[in-house]
Amino acid sequence: MKLKKHIFVLILGVVSALGCSQSKENKAPKSYIAYKTSTPIQIDGEANDAAWSKVDWSDTFIDIEGVKQPKYKTKVKMLWDDKYYYILAQLEEPHVWATLTKRDTIIFHNNDFEVFIDPDGDTHNYYELEINALNTAWDLFVSQPYRKDNVVLNDWNITGLKSAVKVNGTLNNPKDIDEGWVLELAIPWKAYKKGYFHKNVPTDSYWRVNFSRVNWDYQIKDGKYERKRDEKGKLLHEYNWVWSPMGVINMHEPEKWGYVYFSSKEAGAKDAFNITSDEKIKWELYSMYRKQIAHFKKNNEYFKSIDSLTQKGIKIDDKAVVPKLENHSTGFNLSIISPFSGKTLIVNQNGKFITK
């Protein structure tokens, strides 16, 4: 973890998991089909609306690098209607505790559940929501990932957010064993609108989404839970468990988030979703982008030739694609003309996806 990222965590308090360790295996992002519900979901944490029983749970969460199995299980369900994106999270936890009660404090200093959403999938201008077992929310807008200088709007709120928590056990009672807690969310689509006339309900299309659970080892002091410290008084590191593995200890790489497809079919029906070939092209572009950025950090200059970034022909779904590198005074563009859509897919020096 680099000093600059430490500073972001300490000063801005907006990153619950940052690091530089890279897994040996690149995993394809997860995907989930969110079906439509004709009856609005009652947000009470009970999860007893009929529509929830008609849709599947996600895969259980894995550690953020995609290697280890977490000690406690986490899974989600999703639904939607014309007003809300509904999320149901079930968190196994034998000791449910939380202390933070003020909105927009650093919620991941408690055990929490986190939602990350990038509606247009360009890796910039995305949204984060964190909630603890006291149903205290921290919502924020991030202009671009922390690998670049960015702007974080900590006072941005999801206007109209509905949330409810049910604890299956007793909150903040270290004398018993709990089952866990359930979080139910209704996120209004209008919170993500770019303008008054912007129609952004993603019917039969997908958004890039991921979920994270931060969990801390605990200790009891004066009969109360708190984060555990080592013999020198230093806080032990948190665990980060996610739906779609990141390969690194860093949630703020939106290009690796999962795909949620919002089917117009009613909950209980069956639909199909496959990650598009153009998205797979973007994965290849980002692989080259990372090599370019790593080279710049080491040598203070970018590669000038595409051959320095890829040594072999690239095939996507049995079709050859030809990458192109353009250097310019302020950085570079990596691009591929898609043989599937005919569009030019670009990633620039800031890591932003552009489609022409």
C-alpha positions as CSV (number, residue, x, y, z in Angstrom):
1,M,0.0,0.0,0.0
2,K,1.4,3.3,-1.0
3,L,1.7,6.4,1.3
4,K,-0.6,8.4,-0.9
5,K,-3.3,5.8,-0.5
6,H,-2.7,5.8,3.3
7,I,-3.3,9.5,3.2
8,F,-6.5,9.1,1.3
9,V,-7.7,6.7,3.9
10,L,-6.7,8.8,6.9
11,I,-7.8,12.1,5.6
12,L,-10.7,11.4,3.4
13,G,-11.8,8.2,5.0
14,V,-13.3,7.0,1.8
15,V,-11.5,3.8,1.0
16,S,-12.4,0.7,3.0
17,A,-9.9,-1.5,1.3
18,L,-6.8,-0.4,-0.5
19,G,-3.6,-2.3,-1.3
20,C,-1.2,-3.5,-3.9
21,S,-1.1,-7.2,-3.5
22,Q,-2.1,-8.9,-6.8
23,S,-3.6,-12.4,-7.1
24,K,-2.0,-14.8,-9.5
25,E,-5.3,-15.4,-11.3
26,N,-7.4,-12.9,-13.1
27,K,-11.0,-13.9,-12.6
28,A,-13.9,-12.9,-14.9
29,P,-16.4,-10.6,-13.1
30,K,-19.6,-12.1,-11.6
31,S,-23.0,-11.4,-13.2
32,Y,-26.5,-11.4,-11.8
33,I,-30.0,-11.0,-13.4
34,A,-32.2,-8.7,-11.4
35,Y,-35.8,-9.3,-12.3
36,K,-38.6,-6.8,-12.2
37,T,-41.3,-6.7,-9.5
38,S,-44.8,-5.4,-10.2
39,T,-45.3,-4.9,-6.4
40,P,-43.1,-2.5,-4.6
41,I,-40.9,-4.0,-1.9
42,Q,-41.6,-3.0,1.7
43,I,-38.3,-2.0,3.2
44,D,-38.5,-3.3,6.7
45,G,-35.6,-5.8,6.9
46,E,-38.0,-8.7,7.2
47,A,-37.5,-9.8,3.5
48,N,-40.9,-11.5,3.5
49,D,-42.2,-9.9,0.3
50,A,-43.3,-12.6,-2.1
51,A,-41.0,-11.4,-4.9
52,W,-37.9,-12.1,-2.9
53,S,-38.8,-15.8,-2.7
54,K,-39.0,-15.9,-6.5
55,V,-35.4,-14.9,-7.2
56,D,-32.1,-16.6,-6.5
57,W,-29.4,-15.7,-4.1
58,S,-26.0,-14.6,-5.5
59,D,-23.0,-16.7,-5.1
60,T,-21.7,-16.4,-1.5
61,F,-19.0,-13.8,-1.1
62,I,-15.3,-14.6,-1.3
63,D,-12.3,-12.6,0.0
64,I,-11.5,-9.6,-2.0
65,E,-8.5,-11.2,-3.8
66,G,-10.6,-14.1,-4.8
67,V,-8.5,-16.7,-3.0
68,K,-9.8,-17.4,0.5
69,Q,-13.2,-18.5,1.8
70,P,-14.5,-16.0,4.5
71,K,-15.2,-17.3,7.9
72,Y,-18.8,-16.0,7.7
73,K,-21.2,-16.3,4.7
74,T,-22.6,-13.3,2.9
75,K,-25.0,-13.3,-0.1
76,V,-27.4,-10.9,-1.9
77,K,-30.6,-10.8,-3.9
78,M,-31.7,-8.1,-6.3
79,L,-35.0,-6.8,-7.8
80,W,-36.1,-3.6,-9.4
81,D,-39.1,-1.6,-10.5
82,D,-39.6,1.7,-12.2
83,K,-38.6,3.7,-9.1
84,Y,-36.1,1.6,-7.2
85,Y,-33.2,-0.8,-7.3
86,Y,-33.8,-3.2,-4.5
87,I,-31.0,-5.1,-2.7
88,L,-31.3,-7.7,0.0
89,A,-28.2,-8.7,1.9
90,Q,-27.9,-11.6,4.4
91,L,-24.8,-11.5,6.6
92,E,-23.9,-14.4,8.9
93,E,-22.3,-13.0,12.1
94,P,-22.2,-14.6,15.6
95,H,-21.5,-11.2,17.2
96,V,-23.5,-8.4,15.7
97,W,-22.2,-5.0,16.9
98,A,-22.1,-1.4,15.7
99,T,-21.3,1.9,17.4
100,L,-21.6,4.6,14.7
101,T,-24.9,6.5,14.6
102,K,-24.0,9.7,12.6
103,R,-24.6,9.7,8.9
104,D,-21.6,10.1,6.6
105,T,-19.1,9.1,9.3
106,I,-16.5,6.5,8.3
107,I,-18.8,3.5,8.5
108,F,-16.2,0.9,7.7
109,H,-14.7,1.5,11.1
110,N,-17.6,-0.8,12.1
111,N,-18.5,-4.0,10.4
112,D,-20.5,-2.9,7.4
113,F,-22.1,-3.8,4.0
114,E,-21.1,-1.7,1.0
115,V,-22.6,-1.1,-2.5
116,F,-20.6,0.2,-5.4
117,I,-22.4,1.4,-8.6
118,D,-21.0,2.7,-11.9
119,P,-24.1,3.1,-14.1
120,D,-22.3,3.8,-17.5
121,G,-19.3,1.6,-16.8
122,D,-16.6,4.1,-17.7
123,T,-14.9,3.7,-14.3
124,H,-15.4,7.4,-13.5
125,N,-18.2,9.2,-11.6
126,Y,-19.4,6.3,-9.5
127,Y,-21.2,5.9,-6.3
128,E,-20.6,4.2,-2.9
129,L,-22.9,3.3,-0.1
130,E,-21.9,1.8,3.3
131,I,-24.3,0.8,6.1
132,N,-23.7,-0.8,9.5
133,A,-26.0,-2.9,11.7
134,L,-27.4,0.3,13.3
135,N,-28.6,1.2,9.8
136,T,-26.3,4.2,9.7
137,A,-25.5,5.2,6.1
138,W,-22.5,6.7,4.5
139,D,-23.1,7.6,0.8
140,L,-20.6,9.4,-1.4
141,F,-19.8,10.3,-5.0
142,V,-16.3,9.5,-6.4
143,S,-15.1,11.3,-9.5
144,Q,-12.5,8.7,-10.5
145,P,-10.6,5.9,-8.8
146,Y,-7.9,6.6,-6.2
147,R,-5.1,5.7,-8.6
148,K,-5.5,9.2,-10.0
149,D,-6.1,12.6,-8.3
150,N,-9.8,12.6,-7.7
151,V,-12.7,14.5,-6.1
152,V,-14.8,12.8,-3.4
153,L,-18.2,14.3,-2.5
154,N,-18.7,13.1,1.0
155,D,-21.7,15.3,1.5
156,W,-23.5,13.8,-1.5
157,N,-26.6,11.9,-0.4
158,I,-28.8,9.3,-2.1
159,T,-32.0,11.4,-1.8
160,G,-34.9,9.1,-1.2
161,L,-32.8,6.1,0.0
162,K,-34.8,3.5,2.0
163,S,-33.0,1.1,4.2
164,A,-33.8,-1.3,7.1
165,V,-31.8,-3.7,9.2
166,K,-33.0,-6.7,11.1
167,V,-30.7,-8.3,13.6
168,N,-31.2,-12.0,14.1
169,G,-30.0,-12.0,17.7
170,T,-29.2,-9.1,20.0
171,L,-27.2,-6.1,18.9
172,N,-24.2,-5.1,20.9
173,N,-24.6,-7.9,23.4
174,P,-21.3,-9.9,23.8
175,K,-22.9,-12.4,26.2
176,D,-24.8,-14.3,23.5
177,I,-24.3,-15.7,20.0
178,D,-26.2,-14.2,17.1
179,E,-27.2,-15.6,13.7
180,G,-26.4,-12.4,11.8
181,W,-28.2,-9.4,10.3
182,V,-30.3,-8.7,7.2
183,L,-30.1,-5.4,5.2
184,E,-32.8,-4.4,2.9
185,L,-32.3,-1.4,0.5
186,A,-34.3,0.6,-2.0
187,I,-32.1,2.9,-4.0
188,P,-34.1,5.4,-6.2
189,W,-33.0,5.5,-9.8
190,K,-33.4,9.3,-9.8
191,A,-30.4,9.6,-7.4
192,Y,-28.2,8.7,-10.4
193,K,-29.8,10.9,-13.0
194,K,-27.4,13.3,-14.8
195,G,-30.2,15.8,-15.6
196,Y,-33.9,16.4,-15.2
197,F,-34.8,14.8,-18.5
198,H,-32.3,12.0,-18.3
199,K,-33.9,8.5,-18.6
200,N,-31.6,6.2,-16.7
201,V,-33.7,3.2,-15.6
202,P,-31.6,0.4,-17.1
203,T,-34.4,-1.8,-18.6
204,D,-32.9,-4.8,-20.3
205,S,-29.4,-3.5,-19.9
206,Y,-26.6,-3.7,-17.3
207,W,-24.7,-1.6,-14.8
208,R,-21.3,-2.3,-13.2
209,V,-21.9,-3.1,-9.6
210,N,-20.1,-4.7,-6.7
211,F,-20.7,-5.4,-3.0
212,S,-18.3,-5.6,-0.2
213,R,-18.5,-6.6,3.4
214,V,-15.9,-5.2,5.9
215,N,-15.5,-7.4,9.0
216,W,-13.2,-6.8,12.0
217,D,-11.9,-9.1,14.7
218,Y,-13.2,-7.7,17.9
219,Q,-12.3,-7.5,21.6
220,I,-14.5,-6.7,24.6
221,K,-13.6,-3.6,26.7
222,D,-15.8,-2.5,29.6
223,G,-18.5,-4.9,28.4
224,K,-18.6,-3.4,24.9
225,Y,-17.3,-4.5,21.5
226,E,-14.5,-2.7,19.8
227,R,-12.0,-3.4,17.0
228,K,-9.3,-5.8,18.1
229,R,-5.7,-4.6,18.6
230,D,-2.4,-6.4,18.8
231,E,0.0,-6.5,21.7
232,K,1.4,-3.1,20.7
233,G,-2.0,-1.5,20.5
234,K,-2.2,-1.4,16.8
235,L,-5.6,-2.2,15.1
236,L,-5.6,-5.6,13.4
237,H,-6.4,-5.4,9.7
238,E,-10.0,-5.8,8.6
239,Y,-11.3,-8.5,6.4
240,N,-12.8,-7.6,3.0
241,W,-15.3,-10.0,1.5
242,V,-16.9,-9.3,-1.8
243,W,-19.4,-10.6,-4.4
244,S,-17.2,-10.2,-7.5
245,P,-13.5,-10.7,-6.6
246,M,-11.1,-7.9,-7.3
247,G,-7.8,-9.7,-7.4
248,V,-6.3,-6.9,-5.3
249,I,-7.1,-5.4,-1.9
250,N,-8.8,-2.4,-3.4
251,M,-12.5,-2.0,-4.2
252,H,-11.8,1.1,-6.2
253,E,-11.0,-0.6,-9.6
254,P,-14.5,-0.3,-11.2
255,E,-13.4,-2.1,-14.3
256,K,-13.4,-5.3,-12.3
257,W,-16.8,-5.0,-10.7
258,G,-19.6,-7.4,-11.6
259,Y,-22.5,-7.0,-14.1
260,V,-26.1,-6.6,-13.0
261,Y,-28.6,-7.1,-15.8
262,F,-32.0,-5.5,-15.2
263,S,-34.4,-7.9,-16.9
264,S,-37.9,-6.6,-17.8
265,K,-39.2,-10.1,-17.1
266,E,-41.2,-10.5,-13.9
267,A,-39.6,-12.1,-10.8
268,G,-40.3,-15.9,-11.2
269,A,-39.6,-15.9,-14.9
270,K,-36.3,-16.9,-16.5
271,D,-34.0,-14.7,-18.6
272,A,-30.5,-15.1,-19.9
273,F,-27.5,-12.7,-19.8
274,N,-24.1,-13.1,-21.2
275,I,-21.3,-10.5,-20.8
276,T,-20.9,-8.9,-24.2
277,S,-17.9,-9.3,-26.5
278,D,-17.2,-5.6,-26.3
279,E,-16.9,-5.8,-22.5
280,K,-14.3,-8.6,-23.0
281,I,-12.4,-6.2,-25.3
282,K,-12.4,-3.7,-22.5
283,W,-10.8,-6.2,-20.2
284,E,-7.9,-6.6,-22.7
285,L,-7.5,-2.9,-23.0
286,Y,-7.3,-2.6,-19.3
287,S,-4.7,-5.3,-19.1
288,M,-2.5,-3.2,-21.4
289,Y,-3.4,0.0,-19.5
290,R,-2.0,-1.5,-16.3
291,K,1.3,-2.4,-18.0
292,Q,1.5,1.1,-19.4
293,I,0.9,2.7,-16.0
294,A,3.4,0.4,-14.3
295,H,6.0,1.3,-16.8
296,F,5.4,5.0,-16.3
297,K,5.7,4.7,-12.5
298,K,9.1,2.9,-12.9
299,N,10.6,4.9,-15.8
300,N,8.6,8.2,-15.9
301,E,7.6,7.6,-19.5
302,Y,5.1,5.6,-21.4
303,F,5.7,2.9,-23.8
304,K,5.7,4.2,-27.4
305,S,4.9,0.9,-29.2
306,I,1.9,-1.4,-28.9
307,D,4.3,-4.3,-29.2
308,S,5.7,-3.4,-25.8
309,L,2.2,-3.9,-24.3
310,T,1.2,-7.1,-26.0
311,Q,3.4,-9.8,-27.6
312,K,0.7,-11.9,-29.1
313,G,-2.4,-11.7,-31.2
314,I,-5.6,-11.1,-29.2
315,K,-8.7,-13.1,-29.9
316,I,-12.1,-12.3,-28.3
317,D,-14.8,-15.0,-28.8
318,D,-12.8,-16.4,-31.7
319,K,-12.3,-13.1,-33.5
320,A,-9.0,-11.3,-33.8
321,V,-8.8,-7.8,-32.5
322,V,-6.1,-5.3,-33.2
323,P,-5.0,-2.9,-30.4
324,K,-3.6,0.6,-31.2
325,L,-1.5,2.9,-29.0
326,E,-1.6,6.6,-29.5
327,N,0.8,8.8,-27.4
328,H,0.1,12.5,-27.0
329,S,1.4,15.4,-25.0
330,T,-0.8,14.6,-21.9
331,G,-0.8,10.8,-22.0
332,F,-2.1,8.1,-24.3
333,N,-5.1,6.3,-25.8
334,L,-5.3,2.5,-26.1
335,S,-8.0,1.5,-28.6
336,I,-9.6,-1.4,-30.4
337,I,-12.2,-1.3,-33.2
338,S,-14.7,-4.0,-32.2
339,P,-15.5,-6.6,-34.8
340,F,-18.7,-7.2,-33.0
341,S,-20.3,-3.8,-32.8
342,G,-18.1,-1.7,-35.1
343,K,-17.5,0.8,-32.2
344,T,-14.1,2.1,-31.3
345,L,-13.4,1.2,-27.6
346,I,-10.8,3.4,-25.9
347,V,-9.1,3.6,-22.5
348,N,-7.0,6.8,-21.8
349,Q,-4.2,7.6,-19.4
350,N,-6.8,8.3,-16.7
351,G,-8.2,4.8,-17.0
352,K,-11.5,6.1,-18.4
353,F,-13.4,4.1,-21.0
354,I,-14.6,6.0,-24.0
355,T,-16.8,4.6,-26.8
356,K,-17.1,6.1,-30.2
